[in-house]
Amino acid sequence: MKVIDLRSDTVTRPGEAMRDAMYAASVGDDVYGEDPTVNALQRRLADDLGFEAGLFVPSGTQSNLLALLAHCERGDEYIVGMDAHTYKFEGGGAAVLGSIQPQPIVQAEDGSLPLDRVAAAIKPVDPHFARTRLLALENTWHGRTLPLDYLREAGELARAHGLGYHLDGARLFNAAVARGVPAREIARHFDSVSVCLSKGLGAPVGSVLVGTQALIDKARRWRKVCGGG
């Protein structure tokens, strides 16, 4: 009997065309920046989504972790959904490896973080508190897509308070299709975006983090520290 595994859209296998592409790919040492295929992939995602640079990593978990490490310093805090992947399903990596404190917010039914609660959670500048440095959203979330107006308003709030703005866009292209807009229209609101290649695409591994050149330079160093080089 033919079985279709619907546990997750990560349970995919490369088709023959992808296997052929993998076999024929030009390769090099990515730690030295000399893998032409990886370089082309990073450039493609950065250009498509409107960012200066990209960084290929083994997993979405590592991509999000590197973003948090690049945006925040030891003792900083990021605001995140109570049921968000970076908070709930990534092993507490931000706290364990980055000494970054999560400030979880209960999400609304559509996956958004109510902006009044986000504003209330931002800590005053006071040595008693962790320094709030980043707002992190997820799109899609449990199959729900965040409204474009909400992304803009959340970004305005983040900038007004001097916060970075990160998107766990593991399924960014699903959200773009559902909203009927280019992925770039979603990504343009953020300072950094993580995109998975293994979600329904048949790719065996990998994610790409995009952002400014300075942020990607920091993330590249942390990738090496985390064993992802």
GROMACS elastic network, one bead per residue, 0.5 to 0.9 nm:
[ bonds ]
;  ai    aj funct       b0    kb
    5     8     6  0.75340   500
    5     9     6  0.87327   500
    5    11     6  0.69192   500
    5    12     6  0.85994   500
    6     9     6  0.69437   500
    6    11     6  0.76245   500
    7    10     6  0.83763   500
    7    11     6  0.72581   500
    8    11     6  0.56381   500
    8    12     6  0.86016   500
    8   199     6  0.84233   500
    8   200     6  0.87880   500
    9    12     6  0.66799   500
    9   198     6  0.79538   500
    9   199     6  0.52709   500
    9   200     6  0.50345   500
    9   201     6  0.85902   500
   10    13     6  0.88116   500
   10   198     6  0.56806   500
   10   200     6  0.61701   500
   10   201     6  0.84907   500
   10   202     6  0.80693   500
   10   203     6  0.89598   500
   10   204     6  0.88310   500
   11   198     6  0.83764   500
   11   199     6  0.81107   500
   11   200     6  0.78243   500
   11   202     6  0.83009   500
   12   198     6  0.74774   500
   12   199     6  0.77882   500
   12   200     6  0.63500   500
   12   201     6  0.73447   500
   12   203     6  0.74763   500
   12   204     6  0.76044   500
   13   201     6  0.85262   500
   13   203     6  0.69067   500
   13   204     6  0.65499   500
   14    17     6  0.78852   500
   14    18     6  0.56337   500
   14    19     6  0.61455   500
   14   201     6  0.81704   500
   14   203     6  0.58135   500
   14   204     6  0.64795   500
   15    18     6  0.53491   500
   15    19     6  0.62201   500
   15    20     6  0.86616   500
   15   202     6  0.68883   500
   15   203     6  0.88728   500
   16    20     6  0.60724   500
   16    21     6  0.85484   500
   17    20     6  0.51130   500
   17    21     6  0.62106   500
   17    22     6  0.86638   500
   18    22     6  0.61119   500
   18    23     6  0.85570   500
   18   202     6  0.79104   500
   18   203     6  0.76747   500
   19    22     6  0.50546   500
   19    23     6  0.61603   500
   19    24     6  0.86550   500
   20    23     6  0.50633   500
   20    24     6  0.61886   500
   20    25     6  0.84751   500
   21    24     6  0.52047   500
   21    25     6  0.58379   500
   22    25     6  0.52036   500
   22    26     6  0.87400   500
   23    26     6  0.87998   500
   25    36     6  0.87707   500
   25    37     6  0.66752   500
   26    35     6  0.73057   500
   26    36     6  0.62722   500
   26    37     6  0.59524   500
   27    30     6  0.84319   500
   27    34     6  0.79042   500
   27    36     6  0.61472   500
   27    37     6  0.62738   500
   27    38     6  0.79779   500
   28    32     6  0.84938   500
   28    33     6  0.80679   500
   28    34     6  0.51237   500
   28    36     6  0.66945   500
   28    37     6  0.82567   500
   28    38     6  0.87108   500
   29    32     6  0.55884   500
   29    33     6  0.64432   500
   29    34     6  0.50760   500
   29    35     6  0.52860   500
   30    34     6  0.52875   500
   30    36     6  0.84270   500
   30    38     6  0.71377   500
   30    39     6  0.81704   500
   30   229     6  0.71991   500
   31    34     6  0.74255   500
   31    35     6  0.84545   500
   31   224     6  0.82273   500
   31   229     6  0.55394   500
   32    35     6  0.80317   500
   33    36     6  0.81670   500
   33    38     6  0.84556   500
   33    39     6  0.72662   500
   34    37     6  0.89585   500
   34    38     6  0.84150   500
   34    39     6  0.76455   500
   35    38     6  0.54174   500
   35    39     6  0.61097   500
   35    40     6  0.86308   500
   36    40     6  0.60274   500
   36    41     6  0.85420   500
   37    40     6  0.51044   500
   37    41     6  0.61651   500
   37    42     6  0.86533   500
   38    41     6  0.50165   500
   38    42     6  0.61402   500
   38    43     6  0.85324   500
   38    55     6  0.85941   500
   38    56     6  0.68525   500
   39    42     6  0.51957   500
   39    43     6  0.61333   500
   39    44     6  0.84958   500
   39    54     6  0.86450   500
   39    55     6  0.85330   500
   39    56     6  0.84809   500
   40    43     6  0.51144   500
   40    44     6  0.59483   500
   40    45     6  0.86666   500
   41    44     6  0.50497   500
   41    45     6  0.62704   500
   41    46     6  0.85520   500
   41    54     6  0.83028   500
   41    55     6  0.88068   500
   41    56     6  0.77716   500
   41   208     6  0.84336   500
   42    45     6  0.54378   500
   42    46     6  0.61411   500
   42    47     6  0.85448   500
   42    53     6  0.69712   500
   42    55     6  0.57289   500
   42    56     6  0.63002   500
   42   208     6  0.68741   500
   42   209     6  0.83927   500
   42   210     6  0.80019   500
   43    46     6  0.51586   500
   43    47     6  0.59639   500
   43    48     6  0.83855   500
   43    52     6  0.84945   500
   43    53     6  0.65930   500
   43    54     6  0.63163   500
   43    55     6  0.88039   500
   44    47     6  0.52730   500
   44    48     6  0.59627   500
   44    49     6  0.85265   500
   44    54     6  0.84788   500
   45    48     6  0.50944   500
   45    49     6  0.60358   500
   45    50     6  0.83165   500
   45    51     6  0.82644   500
   45    53     6  0.83983   500
   45    54     6  0.67678   500
   45   195     6  0.87575   500
   45   208     6  0.74768   500
   45   209     6  0.87053   500
   45   210     6  0.73619   500
   46    49     6  0.53760   500
   46    50     6  0.58624   500
   46    52     6  0.60978   500
   46    53     6  0.53201   500
   46    54     6  0.53385   500
   46    55     6  0.88926   500
   46   208     6  0.88818   500
   46   209     6  0.85493   500
   46   210     6  0.57465   500
   46   211     6  0.75616   500
   47    50     6  0.51278   500
   47    51     6  0.60674   500
   47    52     6  0.73325   500
   47    53     6  0.79820   500
   47    54     6  0.88978   500
   48    51     6  0.79476   500
   48   183     6  0.79881   500
   48   184     6  0.65228   500
   49   182     6  0.87848   500
   49   183     6  0.65812   500
   49   185     6  0.80046   500
   49   186     6  0.85742   500
   49   187     6  0.60858   500
   49   188     6  0.70682   500
   49   193     6  0.87952   500
   49   210     6  0.80855   500
   50   184     6  0.63539   500
   50   187     6  0.76367   500
   50   188     6  0.66168   500
   50   210     6  0.88625   500
   50   211     6  0.87302   500
   51    54     6  0.76742   500
   51   187     6  0.89141   500
   51   188     6  0.82458   500
   51   191     6  0.85841   500
   51   192     6  0.82532   500
   51   210     6  0.62462   500
   51   211     6  0.53823   500
   51   212     6  0.62387   500
   51   213     6  0.84226   500
   52   210     6  0.75374   500
   52   211     6  0.61328   500
   52   212     6  0.50382   500
   52   213     6  0.55886   500
   52   216     6  0.88429   500
   53   209     6  0.84539   500
   53   210     6  0.57027   500
   53   211     6  0.57778   500
   53   212     6  0.59389   500
   53   213     6  0.52785   500
   53   214     6  0.87947   500
   53   215     6  0.87243   500
   53   216     6  0.64930   500
   53   217     6  0.89022   500
   54   208     6  0.63287   500
   54   209     6  0.54700   500
   54   211     6  0.65083   500
   54   212     6  0.83486   500
   54   213     6  0.80477   500
   54   216     6  0.65569   500
   55    63     6  0.84485   500
   55   207     6  0.82817   500
   55   208     6  0.53371   500
   55   209     6  0.51583   500
   55   210     6  0.64250   500
   55   211     6  0.88779   500
   55   216     6  0.66066   500
   55   217     6  0.88829   500
   55   219     6  0.78538   500
   55   220     6  0.70265   500
   56    59     6  0.88289   500
   56    63     6  0.81933   500
   56   206     6  0.68318   500
   56   207     6  0.58646   500
   56   209     6  0.66176   500
   56   210     6  0.89978   500
   57    60     6  0.76755   500
   57    62     6  0.67840   500
   57    63     6  0.61919   500
   57   205     6  0.87716   500
   57   206     6  0.55963   500
   57   207     6  0.53751   500
   57   208     6  0.60265   500
   57   209     6  0.76452   500
   57   223     6  0.75081   500
   57   228     6  0.63786   500
   57   229     6  0.79503   500
   58    61     6  0.85769   500
   58    62     6  0.69474   500
   58    63     6  0.79078   500
   58   205     6  0.61221   500
   58   207     6  0.62179   500
   58   208     6  0.86486   500
   58   228     6  0.65108   500
   58   229     6  0.88998   500
   59    62     6  0.52965   500
   59    63     6  0.62625   500
   59    64     6  0.87999   500
   59   196     6  0.73347   500
   59   197     6  0.87561   500
   59   198     6  0.86247   500
   59   205     6  0.66390   500
   59   207     6  0.53221   500
   59   208     6  0.84513   500
   60    64     6  0.61706   500
   60    65     6  0.84310   500
   60   168     6  0.83951   500
   60   170     6  0.67421   500
   60   194     6  0.70052   500
   60   195     6  0.71329   500
   60   196     6  0.56995   500
   60   197     6  0.86081   500
   60   198     6  0.89043   500
   60   206     6  0.69947   500
   60   207     6  0.53280   500
   60   208     6  0.78728   500
   60   209     6  0.87173   500
   61    64     6  0.53834   500
   61    65     6  0.61595   500
   61    66     6  0.86749   500
   61    85     6  0.85279   500
   61    86     6  0.73722   500
   61    89     6  0.86072   500
   61    90     6  0.59404   500
   61    91     6  0.89041   500
   61    93     6  0.85994   500
   61   207     6  0.87533   500
   62    66     6  0.60030   500
   62    67     6  0.85094   500
   62    90     6  0.87200   500
   62    93     6  0.88161   500
   62   207     6  0.83771   500
   62   223     6  0.78174   500
   62   226     6  0.81487   500
   62   228     6  0.80591   500
   63    66     6  0.52505   500
   63    67     6  0.63299   500
   63    68     6  0.88119   500
   63   168     6  0.87747   500
   63   193     6  0.89309   500
   63   194     6  0.60282   500
   63   195     6  0.81668   500
   63   196     6  0.86893   500
   63   206     6  0.89597   500
   63   207     6  0.64977   500
   63   208     6  0.67266   500
   63   209     6  0.57349   500
   63   219     6  0.86137   500
   63   223     6  0.85319   500
   64    67     6  0.50648   500
   64    68     6  0.63029   500
   64    69     6  0.86641   500
   64    86     6  0.68127   500
   64    90     6  0.89146   500
   64    94     6  0.89992   500
   64   166     6  0.86454   500
   64   167     6  0.85585   500
   64   168     6  0.66267   500
   64   193     6  0.84289   500
   64   194     6  0.63066   500
   64   209     6  0.77566   500
   65    68     6  0.51431   500
   65    69     6  0.61697   500
   65    70     6  0.85376   500
   65    86     6  0.78262   500
   65    90     6  0.84948   500
   65    93     6  0.65987   500
   65    94     6  0.61583   500
   65    97     6  0.87416   500
   65    98     6  0.84595   500
   65   219     6  0.89851   500
   65   222     6  0.89832   500
   66    70     6  0.59708   500
   66    71     6  0.85189   500
   66    94     6  0.89107   500
   66   209     6  0.82760   500
   66   216     6  0.89041   500
   66   218     6  0.83220   500
   66   219     6  0.51829   500
   66   220     6  0.80075   500
   66   222     6  0.61853   500
   66   223     6  0.65825   500
   66   226     6  0.87039   500
   67    70     6  0.50745   500
   67    71     6  0.60867   500
   67    72     6  0.84330   500
   67   166     6  0.74657   500
   67   192     6  0.71671   500
   67   193     6  0.82317   500
   67   194     6  0.80266   500
   67   209     6  0.74386   500
   67   211     6  0.89441   500
   67   215     6  0.79687   500
   67   216     6  0.83823   500
   67   218     6  0.88816   500
   67   219     6  0.64709   500
   68    71     6  0.52054   500
   68    72     6  0.58403   500
   68    73     6  0.86679   500
   68    78     6  0.80018   500
   68    94     6  0.67278   500
   68    98     6  0.80288   500
   68   100     6  0.79882   500
   68   134     6  0.80152   500
   68   136     6  0.88492   500
   68   166     6  0.82517   500
   68   219     6  0.88806   500
   69    72     6  0.53462   500
   69    73     6  0.66904   500
   69    74     6  0.85812   500
   69    94     6  0.73008   500
   69    97     6  0.86568   500
   69    98     6  0.61071   500
   69   100     6  0.80181   500
   69   218     6  0.81499   500
   69   219     6  0.71479   500
   69   222     6  0.72405   500
   70    73     6  0.76783   500
   70   215     6  0.59772   500
   70   216     6  0.77649   500
   70   217     6  0.86593   500
   70   218     6  0.54983   500
   70   219     6  0.54491   500
   70   222     6  0.77685   500
   71   133     6  0.72543   500
   71   134     6  0.69119   500
   71   164     6  0.66248   500
   71   165     6  0.87904   500
   71   166     6  0.87366   500
   71   215     6  0.73661   500
   71   218     6  0.88088   500
   71   219     6  0.89892   500
   72    75     6  0.82767   500
   72    76     6  0.58346   500
   72    77     6  0.73538   500
   72    78     6  0.79122   500
   72    98     6  0.82714   500
   72   100     6  0.70754   500
   72   132     6  0.87994   500
   72   133     6  0.61845   500
   72   134     6  0.72511   500
   72   164     6  0.87431   500
   73    76     6  0.55374   500
   73    77     6  0.85846   500
   73    98     6  0.73492   500
   73    99     6  0.77974   500
   73   100     6  0.70398   500
   73   133     6  0.86431   500
   74    77     6  0.87486   500
   74    98     6  0.60609   500
   74    99     6  0.50115   500
   74   100     6  0.58236   500
   74   101     6  0.87602   500
   75    98     6  0.83832   500
   75    99     6  0.57785   500
   75   100     6  0.55692   500
   75   101     6  0.68144   500
   75   130     6  0.58116   500
   75   131     6  0.69023   500
   76    99     6  0.75601   500
   76   100     6  0.52170   500
   76   101     6  0.62047   500
   76   102     6  0.87414   500
   76   129     6  0.89723   500
   76   130     6  0.52701   500
   76   132     6  0.59292   500
   76   133     6  0.62928   500
   76   134     6  0.86992   500
   77    99     6  0.88734   500
   77   100     6  0.54128   500
   77   102     6  0.55717   500
   77   103     6  0.66562   500
   77   123     6  0.89886   500
   77   130     6  0.57800   500
   77   131     6  0.55904   500
   77   133     6  0.58363   500
   77   134     6  0.69349   500
   78   100     6  0.72022   500
   78   101     6  0.64432   500
   78   102     6  0.51266   500
   78   103     6  0.59272   500
   78   104     6  0.83359   500
   78   131     6  0.85146   500
   78   132     6  0.58854   500
   78   133     6  0.58553   500
   78   135     6  0.57722   500
   78   136     6  0.70163   500
   78   163     6  0.89452   500
   79   101     6  0.87991   500
   79   102     6  0.60786   500
   79   104     6  0.58996   500
   79   105     6  0.71243   500
   79   118     6  0.72389   500
   79   121     6  0.76523   500
   79   122     6  0.79680   500
   79   132     6  0.75018   500
   79   133     6  0.82290   500
   79   134     6  0.62072   500
   79   136     6  0.61406   500
   79   137     6  0.86584   500
   80    83     6  0.84545   500
   80    84     6  0.67300   500
   80    86     6  0.78289   500
   80    87     6  0.68939   500
   80   102     6  0.67836   500
   80   103     6  0.61402   500
   80   105     6  0.60286   500
   80   106     6  0.87429   500
   80   107     6  0.89683   500
   80   113     6  0.79503   500
   80   118     6  0.88304   500
   80   134     6  0.86554   500
   80   135     6  0.63516   500
   80   136     6  0.52236   500
   80   137     6  0.64687   500
   80   138     6  0.87827   500
   81    85     6  0.83633   500
   81    86     6  0.85748   500
   81    87     6  0.72379   500
   81    88     6  0.88827   500
   81   103     6  0.82627   500
   81   104     6  0.51933   500
   81   106     6  0.58830   500
   81   107     6  0.56222   500
   81   111     6  0.80116   500
   81   112     6  0.79877   500
   81   113     6  0.64878   500
   81   136     6  0.78084   500
   81   137     6  0.71115   500
   81   138     6  0.81938   500
   82    85     6  0.88931   500
   82    87     6  0.68838   500
   82    88     6  0.72708   500
   82   103     6  0.84323   500
   82   105     6  0.51127   500
   82   107     6  0.64180   500
   83    86     6  0.86703   500
   83    87     6  0.69883   500
   83    88     6  0.59787   500
   83    89     6  0.85807   500
   83   104     6  0.82499   500
   83   105     6  0.84981   500
   83   106     6  0.73917   500
   83   107     6  0.71223   500
   83   111     6  0.87320   500
   83   141     6  0.89184   500
   84    87     6  0.54453   500
   84    88     6  0.59191   500
   84    89     6  0.76118   500
   84   104     6  0.86302   500
   84   107     6  0.85202   500
   84   111     6  0.86446   500
   84   136     6  0.89553   500
   84   137     6  0.77273   500
   84   138     6  0.66580   500
   84   141     6  0.75857   500
   84   168     6  0.89389   500
   85    88     6  0.52503   500
   85    90     6  0.64081   500
   85   138     6  0.76514   500
   85   141     6  0.86486   500
   85   168     6  0.80649   500
   86    89     6  0.61681   500
   86    90     6  0.54675   500
   86    91     6  0.84252   500
   86    92     6  0.77961   500
   86    93     6  0.83243   500
   86    94     6  0.82572   500
   86   136     6  0.84822   500
   86   138     6  0.86165   500
   86   168     6  0.77391   500
   87    90     6  0.64917   500
   87    91     6  0.80014   500
   87    92     6  0.64939   500
   87    93     6  0.85965   500
   87    94     6  0.83499   500
   87   102     6  0.71133   500
   87   104     6  0.75422   500
   88    91     6  0.72821   500
   88    92     6  0.73160   500
   89    92     6  0.76657   500
   90    93     6  0.61825   500
   90    94     6  0.85879   500
   91    94     6  0.84700   500
   91    96     6  0.82789   500
   92    95     6  0.55853   500
   92    96     6  0.59639   500
   92    97     6  0.83100   500
   92   102     6  0.89540   500
   93    97     6  0.54302   500
   93    98     6  0.71030   500
   93    99     6  0.87644   500
   93   100     6  0.87751   500
   94    97     6  0.56487   500
   94    99     6  0.63691   500
   94   100     6  0.52751   500
   94   101     6  0.72347   500
   94   102     6  0.77309   500
   95    98     6  0.54403   500
   95   101     6  0.56994   500
   95   102     6  0.73645   500
   96    99     6  0.59936   500
   96   100     6  0.79319   500
   97   100     6  0.80605   500
   97   226     6  0.88361   500
   98   101     6  0.86363   500
  100   130     6  0.87251   500
  101   130     6  0.73377   500
  101   132     6  0.89433   500
  103   121     6  0.74657   500
  103   122     6  0.89512   500
  103   132     6  0.87597   500
  104   107     6  0.89653   500
  104   121     6  0.89712   500
  105   113     6  0.65908   500
  105   114     6  0.82643   500
  105   117     6  0.72004   500
  105   118     6  0.72385   500
  105   121     6  0.82692   500
  106   112     6  0.89883   500
  106   113     6  0.69164   500
  106   114     6  0.82887   500
  106   117     6  0.87486   500
  107   110     6  0.76867   500
  107   111     6  0.53691   500
  107   112     6  0.56266   500
  107   114     6  0.71060   500
  108   111     6  0.52770   500
  108   112     6  0.54017   500
  108   113     6  0.61393   500
  108   114     6  0.67665   500
  109   112     6  0.74071   500
  109   144     6  0.87496   500
  110   113     6  0.89015   500
  110   141     6  0.79063   500
  110   142     6  0.88889   500
  110   144     6  0.59659   500
  110   145     6  0.71197   500
  110   146     6  0.67170   500
  110   147     6  0.87204   500
  111   137     6  0.86770   500
  111   138     6  0.77196   500
  111   139     6  0.80989   500
  111   140     6  0.81162   500
  111   141     6  0.57958   500
  111   142     6  0.78138   500
  111   144     6  0.66829   500
  111   145     6  0.75520   500
  111   146     6  0.67372   500
  112   115     6  0.84803   500
  112   137     6  0.76772   500
  112   138     6  0.83633   500
  112   141     6  0.88149   500
  112   145     6  0.89581   500
  112   146     6  0.64259   500
  112   147     6  0.85598   500
  112   150     6  0.78272   500
  112   151     6  0.88864   500
  113   116     6  0.86092   500
  113   117     6  0.73496   500
  113   118     6  0.68113   500
  113   137     6  0.79424   500
  113   154     6  0.86644   500
  114   117     6  0.54449   500
  114   118     6  0.63942   500
  114   119     6  0.88569   500
  115   119     6  0.60503   500
  115   120     6  0.84513   500
  115   153     6  0.83236   500
  115   154     6  0.67424   500
  115   157     6  0.78304   500
  116   119     6  0.51595   500
  116   120     6  0.61770   500
  116   121     6  0.86538   500
  117   120     6  0.50091   500
  117   121     6  0.61340   500
  117   122     6  0.88863   500
  118   121     6  0.51487   500
  118   122     6  0.66131   500
  118   135     6  0.84161   500
  118   154     6  0.88919   500
  118   157     6  0.87291   500
  119   122     6  0.54993   500
  119   123     6  0.88837   500
  119   157     6  0.76449   500
  119   158     6  0.87919   500
  119   161     6  0.86782   500
  120   123     6  0.79170   500
  121   132     6  0.86137   500
  122   131     6  0.84434   500
  122   132     6  0.58811   500
  122   133     6  0.87414   500
  122   161     6  0.82073   500
  123   126     6  0.79138   500
  123   129     6  0.65317   500
  123   130     6  0.71884   500
  123   131     6  0.65814   500
  123   132     6  0.58865   500
  124   129     6  0.74564   500
  124   131     6  0.79472   500
  124   132     6  0.83206   500
  125   128     6  0.85900   500
  125   129     6  0.74681   500
  125   130     6  0.86964   500
  125   131     6  0.70448   500
  125   132     6  0.87658   500
  126   129     6  0.58146   500
  126   130     6  0.82740   500
  126   131     6  0.82317   500
  127   130     6  0.75031   500
  127   131     6  0.84896   500
  129   132     6  0.85646   500
  132   135     6  0.85078   500
  132   163     6  0.72389   500
  133   161     6  0.88715   500
  133   162     6  0.73579   500
  133   164     6  0.61597   500
  133   165     6  0.89146   500
  134   158     6  0.76417   500
  134   162     6  0.85246   500
  134   165     6  0.57702   500
  134   166     6  0.72866   500
  135   154     6  0.85399   500
  135   155     6  0.86117   500
  135   158     6  0.66454   500
  135   163     6  0.65429   500
  135   164     6  0.61757   500
  135   165     6  0.50031   500
  135   166     6  0.63144   500
  135   167     6  0.86523   500
  136   164     6  0.83231   500
  136   165     6  0.59479   500
  136   167     6  0.57638   500
  136   168     6  0.72146   500
  137   151     6  0.88808   500
  137   165     6  0.79650   500
  137   166     6  0.63895   500
  137   167     6  0.50181   500
  137   168     6  0.61321   500
  137   169     6  0.84213   500
  138   141     6  0.58563   500
  138   145     6  0.88342   500
  138   146     6  0.82763   500
  138   166     6  0.85646   500
  138   167     6  0.56222   500
  138   169     6  0.60660   500
  138   170     6  0.80163   500
  138   171     6  0.88355   500
  138   172     6  0.88961   500
  139   142     6  0.88133   500
  139   143     6  0.85040   500
  139   144     6  0.74184   500
  139   145     6  0.57518   500
  139   146     6  0.61860   500
  139   167     6  0.71090   500
  139   168     6  0.64536   500
  139   169     6  0.53333   500
  139   170     6  0.74014   500
  139   171     6  0.65662   500
  139   172     6  0.60990   500
  139   174     6  0.87875   500
  139   175     6  0.65684   500
  140   143     6  0.56248   500
  140   144     6  0.53381   500
  140   146     6  0.69757   500
  140   168     6  0.84648   500
  140   169     6  0.69361   500
  140   170     6  0.76193   500
  140   171     6  0.57279   500
  140   172     6  0.65485   500
  140   173     6  0.89935   500
  140   174     6  0.72771   500
  140   175     6  0.57260   500
  141   144     6  0.50856   500
  141   145     6  0.65760   500
  141   146     6  0.81041   500
  141   171     6  0.85875   500
  142   145     6  0.86177   500
  143   174     6  0.87967   500
  143   175     6  0.85037   500
  144   175     6  0.79328   500
  145   148     6  0.89839   500
  145   174     6  0.85959   500
  145   175     6  0.55222   500
  145   176     6  0.85589   500
  145   178     6  0.74214   500
  145   179     6  0.75611   500
  146   149     6  0.86071   500
  146   150     6  0.69082   500
  146   151     6  0.70583   500
  146   175     6  0.79912   500
  147   150     6  0.52467   500
  147   151     6  0.65387   500
  147   152     6  0.89702   500
  147   179     6  0.82929   500
  148   151     6  0.51060   500
  148   152     6  0.64361   500
  148   153     6  0.87594   500
  148   179     6  0.86186   500
  148   185     6  0.82933   500
  148   186     6  0.68209   500
  149   152     6  0.51640   500
  149   153     6  0.62168   500
  149   154     6  0.85917   500
  150   153     6  0.50506   500
  150   154     6  0.59709   500
  150   155     6  0.83897   500
  151   154     6  0.52280   500
  151   155     6  0.61151   500
  151   156     6  0.86602   500
  151   186     6  0.76671   500
  151   189     6  0.65859   500
  151   190     6  0.84675   500
  152   155     6  0.51010   500
  152   156     6  0.62384   500
  152   157     6  0.87262   500
  152   189     6  0.60881   500
  152   190     6  0.89613   500
  153   156     6  0.50548   500
  153   157     6  0.62760   500
  153   158     6  0.86600   500
  154   157     6  0.50708   500
  154   158     6  0.61895   500
  154   159     6  0.86791   500
  154   165     6  0.86281   500
  154   189     6  0.88606   500
  155   158     6  0.50087   500
  155   159     6  0.61480   500
  155   160     6  0.84897   500
  155   163     6  0.89363   500
  155   164     6  0.87390   500
  155   165     6  0.66437   500
  155   189     6  0.62280   500
  155   190     6  0.69630   500
  156   159     6  0.51963   500
  156   160     6  0.60505   500
  156   161     6  0.87098   500
  156   189     6  0.89171   500
  157   160     6  0.51040   500
  157   161     6  0.64461   500
  157   162     6  0.87007   500
  157   163     6  0.83806   500
  158   161     6  0.53567   500
  158   162     6  0.61577   500
  158   164     6  0.65512   500
  158   165     6  0.65287   500
  159   163     6  0.56411   500
  159   164     6  0.71989   500
  159   165     6  0.81050   500
  160   163     6  0.76639   500
  164   190     6  0.81499   500
  164   191     6  0.64224   500
  164   192     6  0.84375   500
  165   189     6  0.81636   500
  165   190     6  0.52871   500
  165   191     6  0.52574   500
  165   192     6  0.67635   500
  165   193     6  0.88774   500
  166   169     6  0.89486   500
  166   190     6  0.57700   500
  166   191     6  0.58888   500
  166   193     6  0.58542   500
  166   194     6  0.81194   500
  167   170     6  0.86476   500
  167   172     6  0.89472   500
  167   187     6  0.77604   500
  167   190     6  0.65901   500
  167   191     6  0.81766   500
  167   192     6  0.63353   500
  167   194     6  0.63680   500
  167   195     6  0.88725   500
  168   171     6  0.82015   500
  168   172     6  0.81290   500
  168   192     6  0.87149   500
  168   193     6  0.60938   500
  168   194     6  0.52040   500
  168   195     6  0.71479   500
  169   173     6  0.80518   500
  169   175     6  0.86218   500
  169   187     6  0.84041   500
  169   193     6  0.60410   500
  169   194     6  0.51540   500
  169   195     6  0.50282   500
  169   196     6  0.73798   500
  170   173     6  0.83032   500
  170   193     6  0.87312   500
  170   194     6  0.61534   500
  170   197     6  0.79611   500
  170   198     6  0.88642   500
  170   199     6  0.73571   500
  170   207     6  0.80149   500
  171   174     6  0.52757   500
  171   175     6  0.65035   500
  171   176     6  0.88348   500
  171   195     6  0.67717   500
  171   196     6  0.67630   500
  171   197     6  0.89064   500
  171   199     6  0.68043   500
  172   175     6  0.51136   500
  172   176     6  0.62476   500
  172   177     6  0.87818   500
  172   183     6  0.66231   500
  172   186     6  0.79602   500
  172   187     6  0.82417   500
  172   193     6  0.89197   500
  172   194     6  0.85012   500
  172   195     6  0.65042   500
  172   196     6  0.83055   500
  173   177     6  0.61870   500
  173   178     6  0.85159   500
  173   182     6  0.82579   500
  173   183     6  0.58965   500
  173   195     6  0.84557   500
  174   177     6  0.52224   500
  174   178     6  0.61702   500
  174   179     6  0.86147   500
  174   183     6  0.88302   500
  175   178     6  0.50571   500
  175   179     6  0.60666   500
  175   180     6  0.83576   500
  175   181     6  0.86477   500
  175   183     6  0.77600   500
  175   186     6  0.83941   500
  176   179     6  0.51724   500
  176   180     6  0.58338   500
  176   181     6  0.52484   500
  176   182     6  0.57627   500
  176   184     6  0.84648   500
  176   185     6  0.80985   500
  176   186     6  0.71598   500
  177   181     6  0.65546   500
  177   182     6  0.76853   500
  177   183     6  0.80748   500
  178   181     6  0.80393   500
  179   182     6  0.86683   500
  181   184     6  0.81029   500
  181   185     6  0.64167   500
  181   186     6  0.78727   500
  182   185     6  0.54468   500
  182   186     6  0.73852   500
  183   186     6  0.54162   500
  183   187     6  0.62833   500
  183   188     6  0.86558   500
  184   188     6  0.57675   500
  185   188     6  0.56308   500
  185   189     6  0.78091   500
  186   189     6  0.64829   500
  186   190     6  0.82171   500
  187   190     6  0.57429   500
  187   191     6  0.84704   500
  187   192     6  0.80439   500
  187   193     6  0.67061   500
  188   191     6  0.79875   500
  190   193     6  0.67896   500
  190   211     6  0.84665   500
  191   210     6  0.84738   500
  191   211     6  0.58988   500
  191   212     6  0.73360   500
  191   215     6  0.89712   500
  192   209     6  0.70637   500
  192   210     6  0.55474   500
  192   212     6  0.75414   500
  192   215     6  0.82798   500
  193   208     6  0.82751   500
  193   209     6  0.57774   500
  193   210     6  0.54083   500
  193   211     6  0.67290   500
  194   207     6  0.69477   500
  194   208     6  0.58369   500
  194   210     6  0.64964   500
  195   206     6  0.89353   500
  195   207     6  0.55104   500
  195   208     6  0.53692   500
  195   209     6  0.64404   500
  195   210     6  0.82686   500
  196   199     6  0.61135   500
  196   205     6  0.85201   500
  196   206     6  0.63761   500
  196   208     6  0.65330   500
  196   209     6  0.88511   500
  197   200     6  0.79602   500
  197   201     6  0.63401   500
  197   202     6  0.79559   500
  197   203     6  0.58611   500
  197   204     6  0.80874   500
  197   205     6  0.68267   500
  197   206     6  0.56138   500
  197   207     6  0.53227   500
  197   208     6  0.76793   500
  198   201     6  0.56536   500
  198   202     6  0.60029   500
  198   204     6  0.60176   500
  198   205     6  0.57015   500
  198   206     6  0.64728   500
  198   207     6  0.75335   500
  199   202     6  0.72718   500
  199   203     6  0.77618   500
  200   203     6  0.79557   500
  201   204     6  0.87350   500
  202   205     6  0.88653   500
  203   206     6  0.75813   500
  209   216     6  0.77113   500
  209   219     6  0.85690   500
  210   213     6  0.87343   500
  210   215     6  0.86363   500
  210   216     6  0.70169   500
  211   214     6  0.81178   500
  211   215     6  0.61535   500
  211   216     6  0.61279   500
  212   215     6  0.52341   500
  212   216     6  0.61913   500
  212   217     6  0.85454   500
  213   216     6  0.51302   500
  213   217     6  0.60445   500
  213   218     6  0.87259   500
  214   217     6  0.51085   500
  214   218     6  0.64872   500
  214   219     6  0.87223   500
  215   218     6  0.52008   500
  215   219     6  0.61859   500
  215   220     6  0.86228   500
  216   220     6  0.59349   500
  216   221     6  0.86470   500
  217   220     6  0.51313   500
  217   221     6  0.66155   500
  217   222     6  0.89073   500
  218   221     6  0.53573   500
  218   222     6  0.64654   500
  218   223     6  0.86940   500
  219   222     6  0.50112   500
  219   223     6  0.59882   500
  219   224     6  0.87203   500
  220   224     6  0.65381   500
  220   225     6  0.88211   500
  220   228     6  0.89979   500
  220   229     6  0.83277   500
  221   224     6  0.52936   500
  221   225     6  0.64494   500
  221   226     6  0.87753   500
  222   226     6  0.60385   500
  222   227     6  0.85426   500
  222   228     6  0.85047   500
  223   226     6  0.50932   500
  223   227     6  0.62691   500
  223   229     6  0.61269   500
  224   227     6  0.50916   500
  224   228     6  0.54351   500
  225   228     6  0.75203   500
  225   229     6  0.82956   500
  226   229     6  0.81028   500
